[in-house]
Amino acid sequence: MPDLPPELPELSGWSEFSHLFKYQDIAAKTILLREGEISKKAYYIEKGCIRLWFNNDGKEVTFQFFFEGQAVSSIESFNGNHESVFNIETIEPCTLRIITKKDFQMMLDTSPSMAKTVQEHIFQRLLFYQHLFLSRIKDNPQKRYEELIKSQPQILQRVPQHYIASYLGITPVSLSRIRNRR
């Protein structure tokens, strides 16, 4: 499994734009964006864990987790006004900094350094998805699990097993068997 995309620089360094972000405490298991909706907000995680998932014939498929210091949105929806192809959901209670699309665009338009930081973040996220895709093709579930333990141990400590199994592309029973073999 690939490493998580890098954290964004601490938002306090973005003090010129801090007034554009609204703090909000969100309960666990809250859907921030539903599949099919158009994203109007981006989120920076101060505290908590968020997952991205989609519905595949009635089965939830988790494909990414985000933790403290990371930003999350449905980039294609937020940027292009397309319907989101996935859900964004809190796993734990979260403290988020939230910015609207209008304020985000204004920030990028007025700060080339912020635009560069965001561009680099998006590039790193693209690399993450590329590695995830290749891992699903070439690695068996045992290898994906071992890579997950090595590269993202916080997931094992903070995320429920059924979401981890979905992320690895296996059933919870298969995950249990893999864990018992170690």
N, C-alpha and C positions, 0 to 999 in steps of 0.2 A: 504494500500500500504506500502511496506517496505521502510525503510530509505534508502537514497542513500548510496552507498558504501563509506567508509571513504576516505577522501582526502589523497593523498600521502604526505609524508613530503615535505616541501618546497624544490624545486630542488637546491636552493642555498646550502643546506646542503650536496648536492652531488657534491660539487665543484671539486672534483678529476675527475669527468666525464663530467663536463659542456661543455667541448670542443666537445663532441660527439653529442650534441644537436644543431640543427639548428633552429633559430628563423624564423618564417614566419607569415605574416599577410594574412589571408584568408577571402575572401568576404562571406557574408551570402549566404545560399542556394548553397554551393559548396559541391559536392560529393567528399569525401576524399578516399573512398573505395567503389567499386560497388559490389553488390551481384554477386558471381561467379568468382571474381578476387582473387588472392592470395595476402594476406597482406604482405607488405615488410617494413612497417613503424608503429611506435607507436607514439601516440600524448599525450602531456601534455598541458593542457589548462591554459594559463596565463590569458586570457580574452576571454569571449564569452560562447556560449552554443552549444552543439552538440547533435544530436539525432541518435539513432540506429533504423533502420526500415527495413522491408522486404516487398516484393510484394506478396500478396495473391490473385491470380486471378484478377489482375488489381487494387486491393485496397492496399494502403500503410498502413501497420500496424506498429505503433511506439511502441517500448517496453522498451526504456530506454533513459534517458537524462543525460548529463554530463555537469558540470559547472567548474568554476575556481578552480584550485587546484586538479583536478582529471585527471587521465590518462585514455586513451581509445585506444582500438585496437580491432580487431577481433582475440581474443586470440587463438582460435583453428586454424585459418588460419595463423596467425603470427608465432605460435609455431610449427605447424605441416605441414605447406605447403599445407593445404587443401583450397579448394575454400571457400570463405566467404559465409555464408548463409544469410548475411544481408548487408545493406548499412550503411556507416558512413557519415553523412551530417551535415554541419554547419547550425545552425538556425540563429545565429547572426554573425556579423563580428567577427572573432576570431584572437587572437594572440596565436600561438602555438609554443611549443618546440617539434621538431620532431627528432626521433632517428631511424636509420635503424636497421633492424634485425641483421645484422652483428655486428654493434657497441653495440647493446643491449646485445647480447650474450657474447661479449668480456667483457662488464661491469659485467655481472653475473658471468662469469668464474673467474674474478680477484678479486671479492669482495663478500665474504660470507654474509656480512651484507646487501648488496644490494639484493642479491638473497633471503635472508630471508624477506626483506621488500616487494619484488615483490610477493613472495609466499603468504604472509599474505594478500596482496591486492587481489590476485586471489581468495583466500579462501573467503574473504568478498564479492567479486562479486558473487561467487557461492551461498552464503547465500542469497544475494539480489534476485537472480533468483529463489531460492527455495520459498522465501516469496511471490514473484510476482506470481509464479505458483499457490501456495495455495490460494492466494487471489482471483485469477480468478476463481477458482473452488468453493470456499465457500462463497464469498461475493457478494452481489448484487451491481449494479452500484452506487447506492446512498452511500453505505458504502465505496466503493473504492474511491469515490470522497471525502468523509469526511476524510478518512485516508490520501489522497493526500494533502488536505489542512493542516492537522495537521503535517504531516511528511516532506513535501517538498513544502512549500509555495512559494519558488522562481519560481517554475514551473508555477504557476498561474500568476505570474507577468511578466514572460519573454517569455513564449512559446505561440504561436498562438493556439486559441481554437480548431481548427480542429486536431492539433497534440495531444492535451490533450484528446480529445474525442477518438481518435484512441488508445492512451495509456490506457485509461480506458475500451476499448472494446465496445464503444457505438458510436452512430452517433452524429454529432454536434447538431442536434435538441434535442436529448435526454439529452445531456449535458446542453443545454440551459434550458430545463424543470427542471432538477435537481437543477441548480443554482437559478432559480426563486422560488423554494420551500423554499429556505433558508431564 
